[in-house]
């Protein structure tokens, strides 16, 4: 029991550090910190003033003695090195460890200051355990334990690096890997706080071998496995009661320049948009379109068919040239457009994770280019009159409507060779302004939630202060211009509609949303407090993409802060109107679970495409037991009521035809 206890706490510093070097420097920090702590404790005597040994009898000595008893049974060498350091410090600095030289005031301030400076980073790292399973108080106590015992821990690491006790070193590093790799009793919740789960085990893999090991464990134990990234998908796509993979440490990004005419971004599933953009900038490249947020991760973006804005651009999934997946057999399959053909690729590119665990994606990228971006304000009537002519004339167009206004902001951009006029996205002033905006906006939404009648006045203020640009900037900056939004928690529904020549479906969908917004406001209810947004893209080849139809597609989304009263009722009222429009489909990554009859609607909306997706999935045999599914996907994909009804109808027709043939033969 004691050995297990020590093994856990000695391995914690290893688990919290990704770089295991520089132990000598850490040892110096640990020993100086120990000296500071003993020096403070030396001010507390535990003997009478008349006792000739009172200078030696103080709490500091008891503290060192306690460290010895606590650690000596686990490792004598590291414990003796700590005792030797304390003995030498006492020999040179005296029984009070320098307190007599510092005086009353400085004897307290100096050690405390040094302790804070030297241990601050270590303490923060110990507190900020990724995806913690302990309470805040437990993490605080463990962090204090790590700091107090750092001298013995680090002394042992120095000895281990010098071939001391190789078996113990192997055991410690195995335990450290277990702590980094596995989380038990973890409660996972997505960003919008709309989905959560308590998996039996959560994993934080760092390599492809880790993914294979997890899938092997799931297969052996007959448990399901799902994958989570930053959690910006609103529905319960990632939830599972069994095994959950969190991909944050699978974040390596490179660029494949073997074919200079078609460079490829090669990114592990956990790489964020920011990491991807940083690497692409170094090579003078860029994704031609992307989502607004930079904190989201590429595996989830591809798996859910996330999109950007651009009249001739499809979804991010369509940029996938190759995708590496670990299937249910634990095999690593690299699906490539050149070898697997369009039918398979159109199912695998946007798979909702049902073909296996995505390890790495290869995306087509372009040389970086500049765009001229300009924002204009139009009345709602003017927007409706001009939009059908305006959108096709520009590379990308976005629409933004603020609550309870009579105007809309139209943002458009086009390629240009003009020199840049905008600042880069990495300036400190930009980061500070976005952070300040997020804090201020958070206060605003707290006020609107508690006093809903303030919503029109506050949103009117936000509309008037919304930045309007006319600038030349890199396409990457034009895409990721709204960084502050990822610091806020919001609710969001989004539907896609196939565009007709006169934009009639768009006009109806937009008016439906405005009518519901105004109807709720007339009742004194304000569930809408952020923005109504529209984007226009080209069709997607992916079978399960909302935009998987010929021609162009309009995506319309509506956002409010989380939590906002009446949100689900309000969002459902809009969605039910949208669901009556031709060729409407919800965006997989946004909220849709609570919408009445949504599962049957999805089955009807995708129809033959969903059946074709399942045909490819089953023919490849990548997951015959549906190990990579969960309850939500079972209902929507594998047991969709509309799909079952269609299959039953097909079976009945076949039976009727067979009976009719028999009757004719008779």
FIMARBA-250300 format. One record per residue (C-alpha): residue number from 1; residue in three letters; chain; x, y, z. Coordinates in steps of 0.25 Angstrom, whole numbers. Layout:
N
   k   r c     x     y     z
 NUM ALA A     X     Y     Z
...
//
This chain:
666
   k   r c     x     y     z
   1 UNK A     0     0     0
   2 UNK A    11    10     4
   3 UNK A    19     6    -9
   4 UNK A     7     9   -17
   5 UNK A     4    22   -10
   6 UNK A    19    27   -13
   7 UNK A    19    22   -27
   8 UNK A     7    30   -30
   9 UNK A    13    43   -24
  10 UNK A    27    41   -29
  11 UNK A    21    39   -43
  12 UNK A    12    52   -42
  13 UNK A    23    61   -46
  14 UNK A    27    52   -58
  15 UNK A    13    52   -62
  16 UNK A    11    67   -62
  17 UNK A    23    70   -70
  18 UNK A    24    67   -85
  19 UNK A    39    70   -85
  20 UNK A    46    61   -75
  21 UNK A    60    68   -76
  22 UNK A    67    79   -68
  23 UNK A    65    71   -54
  24 UNK A    78    77   -49
  25 UNK A    72    91   -50
  26 UNK A    59    86   -44
  27 UNK A    67    80   -32
  28 UNK A    74    94   -30
  29 UNK A    60   100   -29
  30 UNK A    55    89   -20
  31 UNK A    66    90   -10
  32 UNK A    66   105    -9
  33 UNK A    51   104    -7
  34 UNK A    53    94     4
  35 UNK A    63   103    11
  36 UNK A    53   115    10
  37 UNK A    42   106    17
  38 UNK A    51   101    28
  39 UNK A    56   115    30
  40 UNK A    42   119    33
  41 UNK A    39   107    42
  42 UNK A    52   110    49
  43 UNK A    45   122    55
  44 UNK A    36   113    63
  45 UNK A    43   108    75
  46 UNK A    38    95    82
  47 UNK A    47    96    95
  48 UNK A    48   105   107
  49 UNK A    56   117   106
  50 UNK A    65   113   117
  51 UNK A    68   100   110
  52 UNK A    83    99   105
  53 UNK A    78    92    92
  54 UNK A    67   101    89
  55 UNK A    74   106    77
  56 UNK A    73    92    71
  57 UNK A    59    89    75
  58 UNK A    49    95    66
  59 UNK A    38    91    56
  60 UNK A    48    92    44
  61 UNK A    55    80    50
  62 UNK A    42    72    52
  63 UNK A    39    75    38
  64 UNK A    52    69    32
  65 UNK A    50    57    41
  66 UNK A    36    56    36
  67 UNK A    41    56    21
  68 UNK A    51    45    25
  69 UNK A    41    36    31
  70 UNK A    31    38    20
  71 UNK A    41    35     8
  72 UNK A    52    26    14
  73 UNK A    44    13    12
  74 UNK A    42    16    -3
  75 UNK A    56    21    -6
  76 UNK A    68    23     3
  77 UNK A    77    30    -7
  78 UNK A    68    41   -10
  79 UNK A    64    43     4
  80 UNK A    79    43     9
  81 UNK A    82    53    -2
  82 UNK A    72    62     4
  83 UNK A    77    60    18
  84 UNK A    91    63    14
  85 UNK A    87    76     7
  86 UNK A    80    80    20
  87 UNK A    92    77    28
  88 UNK A   101    85    20
  89 UNK A    91    97    20
  90 UNK A    91    96    35
  91 UNK A   106    95    36
  92 UNK A   108   108    28
  93 UNK A    96   116    32
  94 UNK A    94   112    46
  95 UNK A    83   105    54
  96 UNK A    73   115    49
  97 UNK A    77   114    35
  98 UNK A    80   128    33
  99 UNK A    69   135    41
 100 UNK A    79   141    50
 101 UNK A    85   149    38
 102 UNK A    72   153    32
 103 UNK A    65   159    45
 104 UNK A    50   159    49
 105 UNK A    44   165    36
 106 UNK A    53   160    25
 107 UNK A    54   146    31
 108 UNK A    39   145    28
 109 UNK A    38   153    15
 110 UNK A    50   147     8
 111 UNK A    47   132     9
 112 UNK A    33   134     5
 113 UNK A    36   143    -7
 114 UNK A    46   132   -12
 115 UNK A    36   121    -9
 116 UNK A    26   128   -18
 117 UNK A    35   131   -29
 118 UNK A    42   118   -30
 119 UNK A    29   109   -28
 120 UNK A    19   118   -35
 121 UNK A    20   111   -48
 122 UNK A    21    97   -42
 123 UNK A     9   100   -34
 124 UNK A     1   105   -45
 125 UNK A     5    93   -54
 126 UNK A     1    83   -42
 127 UNK A   -13    90   -41
 128 UNK A   -16    91   -56
 129 UNK A   -17    76   -58
 130 UNK A   -23    74   -72
 131 UNK A   -37    68   -70
 132 UNK A   -36    66   -55
 133 UNK A   -44    56   -48
 134 UNK A   -41    62   -34
 135 UNK A   -49    73   -27
 136 UNK A   -42    87   -26
 137 UNK A   -38    84   -11
 138 UNK A   -32    71   -14
 139 UNK A   -24    77   -26
 140 UNK A   -19    88   -16
 141 UNK A   -15    78    -6
 142 UNK A    -7    70   -16
 143 UNK A    -1    82   -22
 144 UNK A     4    86    -8
 145 UNK A     9    72    -6
 146 UNK A    17    72   -19
 147 UNK A    24    86   -15
 148 UNK A    27    81    -1
 149 UNK A    33    68    -5
 150 UNK A    40    73   -18
 151 UNK A    54    72   -12
 152 UNK A    53    57   -10
 153 UNK A    45    55   -23
 154 UNK A    55    62   -32
 155 UNK A    67    57   -25
 156 UNK A    62    43   -29
 157 UNK A    60    47   -43
 158 UNK A    74    52   -44
 159 UNK A    79    39   -38
 160 UNK A    70    31   -48
 161 UNK A    76    38   -60
 162 UNK A    90    33   -55
 163 UNK A    86    18   -56
 164 UNK A    81    17   -41
 165 UNK A    71     7   -39
 166 UNK A    66     4   -53
 167 UNK A    55    -5   -49
 168 UNK A    49     7   -41
 169 UNK A    51    16   -52
 170 UNK A    43     7   -61
 171 UNK A    32     6   -51
 172 UNK A    31    21   -49
 173 UNK A    31    24   -64
 174 UNK A    20    14   -66
 175 UNK A    12    20   -55
 176 UNK A    14    34   -60
 177 UNK A     9    29   -74
 178 UNK A    -3    23   -67
 179 UNK A    -6    36   -60
 180 UNK A    -5    44   -73
 181 UNK A   -12    34   -82
 182 UNK A   -24    30   -73
 183 UNK A   -34    37   -66
 184 UNK A   -45    30   -57
 185 UNK A   -57    36   -51
 186 UNK A   -56    47   -61
 187 UNK A   -68    56   -64
 188 UNK A   -67    61   -78
 189 UNK A   -76    73   -82
 190 UNK A   -76    80   -96
 191 UNK A   -73    95   -98
 192 UNK A   -87    99   -99
 193 UNK A   -91    91   -86
 194 UNK A  -102    84   -95
 195 UNK A   -96    70   -94
 196 UNK A   -88    62   -83
 197 UNK A   -84    48   -80
 198 UNK A   -77    40   -69
 199 UNK A   -69    30   -76
 200 UNK A   -63    18   -69
 201 UNK A   -49    22   -74
 202 UNK A   -45    34   -82
 203 UNK A   -32    34   -90
 204 UNK A   -22    45   -94
 205 UNK A   -14    38  -105
 206 UNK A    -1    44  -110
 207 UNK A     3    34  -121
 208 UNK A    -3    25  -132
 209 UNK A     1    13  -123
 210 UNK A    -8    19  -112
 211 UNK A   -20    19  -121
 212 UNK A   -18     5  -125
 213 UNK A   -16     1  -110
 214 UNK A   -30     8  -107
 215 UNK A   -37     1  -118
 216 UNK A   -31   -12  -114
 217 UNK A   -36   -10  -100
 218 UNK A   -50    -6  -105
 219 UNK A   -51   -18  -114
 220 UNK A   -46   -28  -103
 221 UNK A   -56   -22   -92
 222 UNK A   -67   -21  -102
 223 UNK A   -69    -6   -99
 224 UNK A   -72     5  -108
 225 UNK A   -62    17  -111
 226 UNK A   -65    31  -115
 227 UNK A   -55    43  -118
 228 UNK A   -56    57  -112
 229 UNK A   -47    69  -116
 230 UNK A   -50    83  -110
 231 UNK A   -65    80  -109
 232 UNK A   -70    91  -118
 233 UNK A   -81    82  -124
 234 UNK A   -94    84  -117
 235 UNK A  -101    70  -119
 236 UNK A   -97    58  -111
 237 UNK A   -88    53  -122
 238 UNK A   -76    50  -114
 239 UNK A   -83    45  -101
 240 UNK A   -82    31   -96
 241 UNK A   -83    23   -83
 242 UNK A   -71    14   -87
 243 UNK A   -58    19   -93
 244 UNK A   -55    33   -97
 245 UNK A   -43    38  -105
 246 UNK A   -39    52  -103
 247 UNK A   -30    56  -114
 248 UNK A   -23    69  -109
 249 UNK A    -9    63  -109
 250 UNK A   -10    58  -123
 251 UNK A    -7    71  -129
 252 UNK A     5    70  -138
 253 UNK A     4    78  -151
 254 UNK A    13    77  -163
 255 UNK A    12    81  -178
 256 UNK A    15    71  -189
 257 UNK A    22    78  -201
 258 UNK A    25    66  -209
 259 UNK A    15    71  -220
 260 UNK A    18    86  -220
 261 UNK A     6    88  -229
 262 UNK A    -3    82  -218
 263 UNK A     3    84  -204
 264 UNK A    -4    77  -193
 265 UNK A    -6    80  -179
 266 UNK A    -4    68  -170
 267 UNK A   -10    69  -156
 268 UNK A   -13    60  -145
 269 UNK A   -28    60  -141
 270 UNK A   -25    68  -128
 271 UNK A   -18    80  -135
 272 UNK A   -25    93  -133
 273 UNK A   -28   103  -144
 274 UNK A   -18   112  -137
 275 UNK A    -7   102  -138
 276 UNK A   -11    99  -153
 277 UNK A   -11   114  -156
 278 UNK A     3   116  -150
 279 UNK A     9   105  -158
 280 UNK A     3   109  -171
 281 UNK A     7   123  -169
 282 UNK A    22   119  -168
 283 UNK A    20   112  -181
 284 UNK A    13   123  -188
 285 UNK A     0   115  -189
 286 UNK A   -14   116  -184
 287 UNK A   -27   108  -184
 288 UNK A   -36   114  -194
 289 UNK A   -48   115  -184
 290 UNK A   -50   111  -170
 291 UNK A   -59   113  -158
 292 UNK A   -58   125  -149
 293 UNK A   -52   119  -137
 294 UNK A   -37   116  -135
 295 UNK A   -38   107  -122
 296 UNK A   -46    96  -129
 297 UNK A   -39    84  -134
 298 UNK A   -38    78  -148
 299 UNK A   -43    64  -145
 300 UNK A   -56    69  -140
 301 UNK A   -57    79  -152
 302 UNK A   -55    69  -162
 303 UNK A   -64    58  -156
 304 UNK A   -76    67  -155
 305 UNK A   -75    74  -168
 306 UNK A   -72    88  -163
 307 UNK A   -72    99  -173
 308 UNK A   -67   113  -175
 309 UNK A   -72   124  -185
 310 UNK A   -70   125  -200
 311 UNK A   -78   124  -212
 312 UNK A   -69   114  -219
 313 UNK A   -65   106  -206
 314 UNK A   -70    93  -201
 315 UNK A   -68    88  -186
 316 UNK A   -55    85  -179
 317 UNK A   -58    70  -181
 318 UNK A   -57    72  -196
 319 UNK A   -43    77  -195
 320 UNK A   -38    63  -189
 321 UNK A   -29    57  -199
 322 UNK A   -26    45  -189
 323 UNK A   -30    41  -175
 324 UNK A   -24    31  -166
 325 UNK A   -33    24  -157
 326 UNK A   -32    13  -146
 327 UNK A   -43     3  -149
 328 UNK A   -50    -7  -139
 329 UNK A   -40   -18  -142
 330 UNK A   -29    -8  -138
 331 UNK A   -24    -7  -152
 332 UNK A   -19     7  -157
 333 UNK A   -25     9  -171
 334 UNK A   -21    21  -179
 335 UNK A   -33    25  -188
 336 UNK A   -28    32  -201
 337 UNK A   -36    39  -212
 338 UNK A   -26    33  -222
 339 UNK A   -27    18  -217
 340 UNK A   -41    17  -211
 341 UNK A   -50    24  -220
 342 UNK A   -60    35  -219
 343 UNK A   -71    26  -213
 344 UNK A   -63    22  -201
 345 UNK A   -57    35  -199
 346 UNK A   -70    42  -199
 347 UNK A   -74    34  -187
 348 UNK A   -61    34  -179
 349 UNK A   -58    49  -181
 350 UNK A   -71    52  -173
 351 UNK A   -74    40  -164
 352 UNK A   -77    46  -150
 353 UNK A   -66    36  -145
 354 UNK A   -74    24  -149
 355 UNK A   -62    18  -158
 356 UNK A   -53    18  -146
 357 UNK A   -44    27  -138
 358 UNK A   -38    38  -147
 359 UNK A   -23    39  -145
 360 UNK A   -18    49  -156
 361 UNK A   -24    57  -168
 362 UNK A   -18    61  -180
 363 UNK A   -24    74  -186
 364 UNK A   -22    82  -199
 365 UNK A   -17    96  -196
 366 UNK A   -14   108  -205
 367 UNK A    -3   119  -205
 368 UNK A    -7   130  -196
 369 UNK A   -14   141  -202
 370 UNK A   -20   155  -198
 371 UNK A   -34   159  -199
 372 UNK A   -41   172  -199
 373 UNK A   -52   172  -188
 374 UNK A   -63   182  -186
 375 UNK A   -75   183  -178
 376 UNK A   -88   190  -181
 377 UNK A  -101   193  -174
 378 UNK A  -114   190  -181
 379 UNK A  -128   191  -176
 380 UNK A  -135   177  -176
 381 UNK A  -144   181  -188
 382 UNK A  -131   186  -196
 383 UNK A  -124   173  -192
 384 UNK A  -136   164  -198
 385 UNK A  -136   172  -211
 386 UNK A  -121   172  -213
 387 UNK A  -116   158  -207
 388 UNK A  -119   149  -219
 389 UNK A  -110   158  -228
 390 UNK A  -100   162  -218
 391 UNK A   -95   149  -213
 392 UNK A   -91   142  -226
 393 UNK A   -82   154  -229
 394 UNK A   -73   152  -217
 395 UNK A   -63   142  -213
 396 UNK A   -70   141  -199
 397 UNK A   -82   148  -193
 398 UNK A   -87   147  -178
 399 UNK A  -100   153  -172
 400 UNK A  -101   158  -158
 401 UNK A  -114   162  -151
 402 UNK A  -114   168  -137
 403 UNK A  -127   165  -129
 404 UNK A  -138   175  -130
 405 UNK A  -132   184  -141
 406 UNK A  -137   188  -155
 407 UNK A  -123   186  -161
 408 UNK A  -113   176  -165
 409 UNK A   -98   176  -166
 410 UNK A   -93   170  -180
 411 UNK A   -79   165  -180
 412 UNK A   -72   162  -193
 413 UNK A   -58   160  -198
 414 UNK A   -51   157  -211
 415 UNK A   -37   154  -215
 416 UNK A   -27   165  -217
 417 UNK A   -13   169  -220
 418 UNK A   -13   182  -212
 419 UNK A    -4   183  -200
 420 UNK A    -9   179  -186
 421 UNK A   -15   190  -178
 422 UNK A   -20   182  -166
 423 UNK A   -11   178  -154
 424 UNK A    -8   163  -152
 425 UNK A   -16   154  -144
 426 UNK A    -5   152  -134
 427 UNK A    -3   166  -128
 428 UNK A    -4   168  -113
 429 UNK A   -14   179  -115
 430 UNK A   -23   170  -123
 431 UNK A   -22   159  -113
 432 UNK A   -25   169  -101
 433 UNK A   -36   176  -108
 434 UNK A   -43   162  -111
 435 UNK A   -41   158   -97
 436 UNK A   -47   171   -92
 437 UNK A   -58   170  -101
 438 UNK A   -61   155   -97
 439 UNK A   -61   160   -82
 440 UNK A   -70   171   -85
 441 UNK A   -79   163   -93
 442 UNK A   -80   153   -82
 443 UNK A   -85   163   -72
 444 UNK A   -95   168   -83
 445 UNK A  -101   154   -84
 446 UNK A  -101   152   -69
 447 UNK A  -110   165   -68
 448 UNK A  -119   160   -80
 449 UNK A  -121   147   -73
 450 UNK A  -125   153   -60
 451 UNK A  -133   165   -66
 452 UNK A  -138   160   -79
 453 UNK A  -145   173   -82
 454 UNK A  -131   180   -84
 455 UNK A  -128   171   -96
 456 UNK A  -133   181  -107
 457 UNK A  -125   193  -101
 458 UNK A  -112   184   -99
 459 UNK A  -113   178  -113
 460 UNK A  -115   191  -119
 461 UNK A  -103   197  -112
 462 UNK A   -95   184  -117
 463 UNK A  -100   187  -132
 464 UNK A   -95   201  -132
 465 UNK A   -82   198  -126
 466 UNK A   -79   186  -135
 467 UNK A   -67   188  -143
 468 UNK A   -69   191  -158
 469 UNK A   -57   189  -167
 470 UNK A   -52   193  -181
 471 UNK A   -38   187  -181
 472 UNK A   -28   178  -188
 473 UNK A   -24   166  -180
 474 UNK A   -19   151  -182
 475 UNK A   -30   142  -184
 476 UNK A   -27   135  -171
 477 UNK A   -30   148  -164
 478 UNK A   -43   150  -171
 479 UNK A   -47   136  -167
 480 UNK A   -44   137  -152
 481 UNK A   -48   151  -149
 482 UNK A   -57   148  -138
 483 UNK A   -47   141  -128
 484 UNK A   -54   147  -115
 485 UNK A   -66   138  -118
 486 UNK A   -59   125  -113
 487 UNK A   -57   132   -99
 488 UNK A   -73   132   -98
 489 UNK A   -82   120   -96
 490 UNK A   -93   121  -106
 491 UNK A  -105   113  -111
 492 UNK A  -107   111  -126
 493 UNK A  -116   104  -136
 494 UNK A  -112   104  -151
 495 UNK A  -119    99  -163
 496 UNK A  -115    98  -178
 497 UNK A  -124   101  -189
 498 UNK A  -121    98  -204
 499 UNK A  -122   111  -211
 500 UNK A  -131   114  -223
 501 UNK A  -128   124  -234
 502 UNK A  -136   135  -227
 503 UNK A  -132   131  -213
 504 UNK A  -147   129  -209
 505 UNK A  -144   118  -199
 506 UNK A  -133   127  -192
 507 UNK A  -144   139  -192
 508 UNK A  -154   130  -185
 509 UNK A  -144   124  -175
 510 UNK A  -139   138  -171
 511 UNK A  -153   143  -170
 512 UNK A  -158   131  -162
 513 UNK A  -146   134  -152
 514 UNK A  -150   149  -151
 515 UNK A  -165   146  -149
 516 UNK A  -162   137  -137
 517 UNK A  -152   146  -131
 518 UNK A  -162   158  -132
 519 UNK A  -173   149  -127
 520 UNK A  -166   145  -114
 521 UNK A  -162   160  -112
 522 UNK A  -176   164  -113
 523 UNK A  -179   154  -101
 524 UNK A  -168   161   -93
 525 UNK A  -158   149   -95
 526 UNK A  -144   150  -101
 527 UNK A  -138   137  -103
 528 UNK A  -130   143  -115
 529 UNK A  -118   152  -110
 530 UNK A  -106   150  -120
 531 UNK A  -107   149  -135
 532 UNK A  -115   143  -147
 533 UNK A  -104   139  -157
 534 UNK A  -105   134  -172
 535 UNK A   -93   128  -180
 536 UNK A   -93   123  -195
 537 UNK A   -85   112  -200
 538 UNK A   -84   102  -212
 539 UNK A   -89    88  -211
 540 UNK A   -82    77  -204
 541 UNK A   -78    63  -209
 542 UNK A   -79    56  -195
 543 UNK A   -92    47  -194
 544 UNK A   -95    53  -180
 545 UNK A   -92    67  -182
 546 UNK A  -104    77  -181
 547 UNK A   -99    83  -194
 548 UNK A   -98    70  -201
 549 UNK A  -107    74  -213
 550 UNK A  -104    81  -226
 551 UNK A  -103    96  -227
 552 UNK A  -101   105  -215
 553 UNK A  -105   104  -201
 554 UNK A  -109   115  -190
 555 UNK A  -106   112  -176
 556 UNK A  -114   120  -166
 557 UNK A  -110   120  -151
 558 UNK A  -116   127  -139
 559 UNK A  -108   129  -126
 560 UNK A  -111   133  -111
 561 UNK A  -103   133   -99
 562 UNK A  -103   120   -90
 563 UNK A  -112   119   -82
 564 UNK A  -123   128   -87
 565 UNK A  -138   126   -83
 566 UNK A  -147   120   -93
 567 UNK A  -136   116  -102
 568 UNK A  -140   102  -106
 569 UNK A  -154   106  -108
 570 UNK A  -151   118  -116
 571 UNK A  -140   110  -124
 572 UNK A  -150    99  -127
 573 UNK A  -161   108  -132
 574 UNK A  -151   114  -142
 575 UNK A  -146   100  -146
 576 UNK A  -160    94  -148
 577 UNK A  -163   105  -158
 578 UNK A  -149   103  -165
 579 UNK A  -152    88  -166
 580 UNK A  -164    91  -174
 581 UNK A  -156    97  -185
 582 UNK A  -151    89  -197
 583 UNK A  -137    82  -195
 584 UNK A  -134    87  -181
 585 UNK A  -124    80  -172
 586 UNK A  -119    83  -158
 587 UNK A  -104    85  -157
 588 UNK A   -98    72  -150
 589 UNK A   -89    81  -140
 590 UNK A  -100    90  -135
 591 UNK A  -112    88  -126
 592 UNK A  -123    79  -131
 593 UNK A  -126    68  -121
 594 UNK A  -137    75  -114
 595 UNK A  -145    79  -127
 596 UNK A  -158    70  -128
 597 UNK A  -158    59  -138
 598 UNK A  -143    63  -142
 599 UNK A  -138    48  -143
 600 UNK A  -149    44  -153
 601 UNK A  -147    57  -161
 602 UNK A  -132    55  -162
 603 UNK A  -135    41  -168
 604 UNK A  -145    47  -178
 605 UNK A  -135    58  -181
 606 UNK A  -124    49  -185
 607 UNK A  -132    37  -190
 608 UNK A  -124    30  -201
 609 UNK A  -111    37  -197
 610 UNK A  -112    31  -182
 611 UNK A  -114    18  -188
 612 UNK A  -102    19  -197
 613 UNK A   -94    23  -185
 614 UNK A   -98    11  -178
 615 UNK A   -96     2  -190
 616 UNK A   -81     7  -191
 617 UNK A   -79     6  -176
 618 UNK A   -84    -9  -175
 619 UNK A   -77   -13  -188
 620 UNK A   -64    -9  -183
 621 UNK A   -66   -16  -170
 622 UNK A   -59    -6  -161
 623 UNK A   -68    -7  -150
 624 UNK A   -78   -18  -150
 625 UNK A   -82   -17  -136
 626 UNK A   -84    -2  -136
 627 UNK A   -73     0  -126
 628 UNK A   -71    14  -130
 629 UNK A   -85    19  -129
 630 UNK A   -93    23  -117
 631 UNK A  -108    24  -113
 632 UNK A  -111    37  -121
 633 UNK A  -104    32  -134
 634 UNK A  -111    18  -132
 635 UNK A  -124    26  -133
 636 UNK A  -121    35  -144
 637 UNK A  -112    27  -153
 638 UNK A  -113    12  -150
 639 UNK A  -128    11  -145
 640 UNK A  -134    24  -151
 641 UNK A  -149    22  -152
 642 UNK A  -150    28  -165
 643 UNK A  -139    19  -171
 644 UNK A  -146     7  -165
 645 UNK A  -159    11  -171
 646 UNK A  -153    12  -184
 647 UNK A  -146    -1  -183
 648 UNK A  -159    -8  -178
 649 UNK A  -166    -2  -190
 650 UNK A  -156    -7  -200
 651 UNK A  -156   -21  -194
 652 UNK A  -172   -21  -194
 653 UNK A  -171   -17  -209
 654 UNK A  -161   -28  -212
 655 UNK A  -170   -38  -205
 656 UNK A  -183   -33  -212
 657 UNK A  -176   -34  -225
 658 UNK A  -171   -48  -222
 659 UNK A  -185   -52  -218
 660 UNK A  -191   -46  -230
 661 UNK A  -181   -54  -239
 662 UNK A  -185   -67  -232
 663 UNK A  -199   -64  -234
 664 UNK A  -197   -62  -249
 665 UNK A  -189   -74  -250
 666 UNK A  -200   -82  -243
//
